[in-house]
Amino acid sequence: MSTQALLIVHAEVPDEADRVSFDQWYDRHMPDALSAFGAVRGWRTWSRTDPSKHTAFYEFSSLAAANAANQSPGTEFDATWRGRATRTRDVVEVVQRLPGPD
């Protein structure tokens, strides 16, 4: 199965004191989101140039599936992090892939 699209969720967690809790919450959230979205796989990162920036990537085999996941309301994130973290979403389509190590 080849990746055709990614749902990218950018979050900003400005208060350093919230970042450990955010990590713990996302450790539980990501498996549920993968299942609910029907994603192929997911991973997440913290920026090393701006420690407040967190990014989660959800991989899909079709652009339609990524777009459908993007329509989910995200109520759990909003309820848990309202006022302490903000997020934006983007769907990107893979247009070129070069060979590389897995």
C-alpha positions, 0 to 999 in steps of 0.5 A, a space after each residue: 500500500 503506497 502513501 497518497 496523502 497525509 493529514 498533518 496536525 500542527 499544535 502549539 503548546 506555548 507553556 513548557 509546563 503543559 508539554 509533558 501532559 500533552 505528550 502523555 495525552 497524545 500517547 493515548 490519543 494517537 492510536 485511537 485517532 489512527 483507528 478512527 481515521 482508518 490511517 495506514 500509520 502515524 507519527 509525531 514530532 516536537 520541533 528542535 528549533 521551537 520547542 512549543 511546536 508539535 506535529 502529528 502525521 497521519 498517512 493515508 492510501 488515498 486523498 479522499 481518506 485524508 480529506 475525510 479524516 480532516 473533517 472530523 470535529 476534533 472535539 477531544 483535543 478542543 475539550 482537553 487543550 482549550 486555551 492551553 494548545 492550539 492546532 491547525 490541520 493540513 492535507 497534503 497529496 504525495 506527488 513525488 517519492 524517491 527511493 530511500 531506506 525504510 
